[in-house]
Amino acid sequence: MAYDAARHNVVLFGGSEPAKGRGAPVALAFFDACVATDVRQIVLLDGPSVRGWDAWHEIEGRYHFSTMRDGLKALMKAGYLEPRPPEPLAHLLFGALNEAARVLAHAPDPKPVRRELMDAHIRLMEGLRPMDRRQGPT
C-alpha cells in the first residue's frame, strides 16, 4: 500500500491535471499509508531492521527510484517543473520521502506530524515549478 503511493508520488501535483492538485492527493495517500499500523510496523520499522538498512534501501531504490526519475522527466517535459537534470532531483526527493516515512514511523502521535510533512511537501514541490505556474502563499 505505501509502496504503490510512493511509486505514483511522481505525479506530485495530483491526478491528470498536475497544476490543480499540487501534490495533495498522492502525497497524502503516501503519508496515510505510512501511518497505517501494518505498513508502519512491517515496512517501515521491521523491514530495515530485518533486511539491514543498505539492503532495504537498495530494494526500495530498485523498484521506486526510476519511477520517480521518469515522472520528474515527464513533468519537466510537460512544463510543470523547471527543466533541470532529473537524476539529482530524484535522489533528493526520494531521500526526503524516505526520511518523512521514517519520521512518521517513529512518531508517538503521527497525525500532527503527517499534517506538517504534507504542508512541507507541498511547499517543496511548489518551489520546483516554473515561476509562472507557482501558487501564491497559502
Phi, psi and omega in degrees: 000309180294324183289325176298316179295319181295318179298325183265005178294344178296343174296329170057317183252005172088135170056204182274350178239083185306326184294336183273321188282333179053030172089346187301310186299312185284316179296321178297320177298319178298311181294324176298317179297323181296333180262356175296134188307311183292317180294314181304311184288306188286311187277315189267329180261305183286320184307303180296328180289316184286312183279338188091144185303312183298314180295316180298315180294322178296318179296313178301314180297320181300321185265341188236334184297312183297327177295317179295313180301314181293325176294320177297318177302314181296319179293324177293315180299323180280353178089008180276340176233151175300135176296133179193167177299123185285333185299306180295324178295319178298319177299315180296313181292321178299316178295320180296317180292321177296320178292321177299318178298318179296317178299315179298319182297328183261358182286130177298324177231092188287342184300309178293328178293319178302315180297316179295318178295322179296315178300317180294321179298315180297316179299317179300312182293324177301322181292343180268352181282156173301148184307321183286353179250000182284146176278157174286177179301144178247000000 
